[in-house]
Amino acid sequence: MSETVEKVKPGSLALLKNVAGFMILVKKLQERGPHLPNLGVMYGPSGYGKTYASIYAQNKTRAVRVEVGESWARKNFVRAILLECGVADPRGSTADLVAQAIGILGDEPSRPLIVDEADKLVDKGLIETVREISEASQVPVLMIGEEALPDKLARVERVHNRVLDWYPAEPCDLQDAKALARIFLPGVEIADDLLETVRLKGGGRARRIVVTLSGMADWARNAGAGSLDSKSYSGGIFTGEAPKRGARVASLDKLGRAGK
């Protein structure tokens, strides 16, 4: 394992491979031929950075982005799209709102529509609304969901057949972890061996890595440390598992001693 020390500098989420992969998918949909379908799907386990990727794409492309709520019905979904399009108070029947959304989205055919938590639409039997809006507006439509999303969509043939391409989100590698360290552990050098441990114990999930890096930033500040490696760092590493009883007290005690 490399002992090289990575000097963290201001970074960008653009360096994450899932962000880059999602942007390639968006561009493919934007530049597709007129005879090709306009649906794309990004899927993978929770914590892989799919939402990071969608927010980055939203900022780069002015995409209309909605995150489906657990309690939503069809009308809630379409109203959310219209609100993101700038309609202050969408009113009317569901059919009226769908027609309005199609009209507004269709006015900018290269502006993507990103639907996060798309699994919920399939589970609730609402995914046909996405197909209706995508077909009538012809804008690039990106659906994001968990690992089972492709299997769920396969059960809805009229939607599944209209997917142009799929992007399976991947766990973070060391380069991804370094990019995250530049953002969430600024001004602190972190050795590759420690960062790799953080990545592995976090299961390659960007969200867990970010939690650990944020905790490391606090630890380094309290300890007055400008660099971290496996020997010097005695703080915690977030794995997603609940701590054993008493472990949190010991961890806090360590943190208190480091700040003295």
Stockholm file with secondary structure:
# STOCKHOLM 1.0

chainA/1-260         MSETVEKVKPGSLALLKNVAGFMILVKKLQERGPHLPNLGVMYGPSGYGKTYASIYAQNKTRAVRVEVGESWARKNFVRAILLECGVADPRGSTADLVAQAIGILGDEPSRPLIVDEADKLVDKGLIETVREISEASQVPVLMIGEEALPDKLARVERVHNRVLDWYPAEPCDLQDAKALARIFLPGVEIADDLLETVRLKGGGRARRIVVTLSGMADWARNAGAGSLDSKSYSGGIFTGEAPKRGARVASLDKLGRAGK
#=GR chainA/1-260 SS CCCCEEECCCCCGGGSHHHHHHHHHHHHHHTCCTTSCCEEEEECCTTSSHHHHHHHHHHHHTCEEEECCTTCCHHHHHHHHHHHTTCSSCCSCHHHHHHHHHHHHHTSTTSCEEEETTHHHHHTTCHHHHHHHHHHHCCCEEEEECTTHHHHHHTSHHHHTTEEEEEECCCCCHHHHHHHHHHHSTTCEEEHHHHHHHHHHTTTCHHHHHHHHHHHHHHHHHHTCSEECTTTCCSCCCCSSCCCTTHHHHHHHHHHHHTC
#=GC SS_cons         CCCCEEECCCCCGGGSHHHHHHHHHHHHHHTCCTTSCCEEEEECCTTSSHHHHHHHHHHHHTCEEEECCTTCCHHHHHHHHHHHTTCSSCCSCHHHHHHHHHHHHHTSTTSCEEEETTHHHHHTTCHHHHHHHHHHHCCCEEEEECTTHHHHHHTSHHHHTTEEEEEECCCCCHHHHHHHHHHHSTTCEEEHHHHHHHHHHTTTCHHHHHHHHHHHHHHHHHHTCSEECTTTCCSCCCCSSCCCTTHHHHHHHHHHHHTC
//
